[in-house]
Amino acid sequence: MFRLAAILLAIIGLSLATMPQGWAEEARKGKYDRHEGYYYPPLQNPPEIYKARATTLPEANRKRRLAFVTALTNQMMQNPYPPPFALFAKGDDAEKLIIVSLYDNAYNTIYRGRGLLAILTAAARMTPIFRKHQVEDVFTFFDLLKLQGFERVTVSDGKEFSHQIRFK
């Protein structure tokens, strides 16, 4: 038991010693994303910035973002085929949406990732909130995410490619 504890402490100490200089400060400033390298491979390009046309709804919160991801996942699970991708809401406030392909050679280029986001935009434009406010021809999937308080979305093939869009 003591030997296992000593090994774990040594591993933790080694991990802390090999962390990049200033890692904790970068994490506080939002420069480091602890999900990179765990849920998706490192980004190949700097994040894209999307100036949202929508503003975050006052009732947007962690619970609603998690419910959104759960509803989308449950909807995909109702299909007669396996889901093409997995969705995660991560971050302390579930403000980061991560979309990871569950199939090889899918969403493995920026163009395929944008293709997926275009499909999600088409679906978002059918939502009652877009139609009620007559923005279905203006708002995108990104605007739907911004309404709910998401700050970014990352799309990945789950193997080598990742692309991130941050909302302003």
N, C-alpha and C positions, 0 to 999 in steps of 0.2 A: 504494500500500500504506500509506504513512504517512498519507495523507489519510483513508483508511478507518479507520485506528486513531484518528486525531484525532476523527473524527465519532463513533465508538463511545464514546470517553472523554467527549466532550461530552454524549452522550445519558445515559450512566451518571451523570455529574455532575449533570445536570438532574434525573434520576430521584431521586437521593439528596437533592437540594435541595428537591424537592417532596413528599417523604415526610412524613406527619403527624408532628408533634412527639412524641417519645417512642415512636416506632414500634418500635424495637429492644427497648425495655424491655417494651412490651406483648406483643411476640412471645415473649419469654422467659417472661412470666407466663401465656402461653396465651390472651391476650385477642384476638390477631390470628390469623386463619386465612388463611394464604397461598393456600389452595385456593379461597377465596371470590373470585369474580370471574374465576377461571380455569376451573374445572370446573363451577361453578354460579354463578348470580347472587347478589347479596347477600341475606342473610336479611331477611325482612320483619318478623319477630318475634324476641324473645329466644329462645334455645334452650330447648326443653322438657327437663325433668329426669325421668328414669325411674329409680325405685329398683328395681334388679334383685333378683330373688328368687334368682338364681344367683350364685355367686362364680367368679372366674377360675380356670381349671384351672392347676395348677402347670406343666404342659407347654405351656401357651399361649405362643406366641412369634411373631415376625414371619413366619417361614417357614410356619408353620401357617395364619396368617391369609391369606397370599398363596395358599396351596394351596386354602383354602376359596373364595376369590373366583375362582380359576382353575377349580375344579371346578364352581361354579355357572354360570360363563360357558360352559364347555364343555358342560354339560348343556343350557343354552338353545340353543347352536349345533346341537344334535342335532335340534331341532324342525324340522318342515317349513316353518317361517315364520321371518322375521327376529326376533331378540331384541327384546322390547319396551323394554328398558332396558339401560344399561351399568353395570357395577359397577367401582369402583375402591377399592383399599386404599391409602390415602395416609398420610403422616406418616413421621417417621424410623423408627418401629417398626411401620408399616402398621396403626396403631391407629384410623384414621378410615375408616369405610366410607362411600362416596359412591355413590348410586344416581341416575342421570340418565336420564330418558325419552328414547327415540329417535324419538318421534312427537309431532306437534303436538297440543295440547289434552289431553295425558295428564299426570296428577299435577300439574295446574296450580292446585290448591287444596289447602288443608290436609286436606280431607275425602278427596280422591282419593289424596293421599299416604298417609293413614292406611288407606285401602282397600287400597292396594298392600301396606302393612305387615301388614294382616290376612291377605291371601293368603299372604304369606311366613310368617306365624305358623302358618297351617294346614299349610303344607309342613314347617315345623320340627317340628311336633307328630308328624309321621310318622317322624322320624329315630330310628334305633336307640338313641341315647343317651337321648332323652326317654322312649322306651318302656321301656328297660331299667331306668331309675330311677323309672318310674311318675310322671313329672311332665308328661306330655303334655296334661293338662287344666289345668295350672297355669302352666307356663313359656310364654313367647312367643318370637317371633323375636328380640326384644331380649335375652332371657335367653340364647339360643343365641349371640348376638354377645358378650355379657358373658363367657360360659364361655370363649370363645376369646381374650379380652383386648381386644376392641374397646372403645374409650372413647366413641364416638359414631357416629351414622349421620345422614347428610344426604340428604334426598330432594328432587329438583328436576325441574321440567319441562324444564330445559335452556334456558329462554328468559327467564322473568321471575320464577318462583316457586321458592323454596327454603325448606325447613323442616329444623331440626336437633333431634335428640334426643341428650342426653348421659346416660351411665349412671353411677349412683352405686352 
